[in-house]
Amino acid sequence: GYLHSAFEPQEAIVTIDGEAVSNNSTSLLNTGSYKLTAKLTNYYQVRETFSISRNDTTYVNHTLQYGLDDYKKLQKNKKPRLYGAIASTGLTALSYFISGMLYNKYVDAENAQDATDLRNQAELFYNITNISGAVSAGAWGYTLYNYGAEQSLRKELGLDE
C-alpha cells in the first residue's frame, strides 16, 4: 500500500517508524501499522499511528501548530512565581520565629494580664505560620509544576536540539 504525507510548513521533518521520508510525498510500504512523526523547531510535534492496507493509499495531512508563543508565556511569569514562593517561605519562617519568641515571653510573664496578652499574640503568629506555610507549599508546588511544564514544552518544540 501507499502513504501520502503532507505537512505545513514544508520544512517539517517527517519520519515513519524513525526513518526519514520526504514531506509531501508518497511512500510504498508493506501492510501493517506504523508510527509517523512530523516535527519542526518552534512547532508542536504531530505523532500519529496509521495502518497500510494492500493496494490502498492512506493520507496523512496536517498543519503543525506554532508553539513558541506558549513557551514565551511560561517564561514571562517565571520570576514572579519564584519570587512569590521565596517571599511566602520567608513569611512562614519569620512568623514561626516571632511566635517562638512570644511563647518564650509568655512562659516568663510576671503577671496574668501580660501572660494572656503574650499567649494571644503567640497563638496569632502560630496561626499565621500555619496559613503562610500552606500558601508557601502551594506557591512552590505551582512553581515546580510550571517548571516541569516549561521543560516538557521546551522538548516538545525541539528547542533543545
Salt bridges, closest charged atoms under 4 A:
GLU48 OE1 - HIS62 NE2 2.60
GLU123 OE2 - ARG119 NE 3.75
GLU150 OE2 - LYS78 NZ 3.44
GLU156 OE1 - ARG47 NH2 2.94
ASP160 OD1 - ARG154 NE 2.53
GLU161 OE2 - LYS39 NZ 3.67
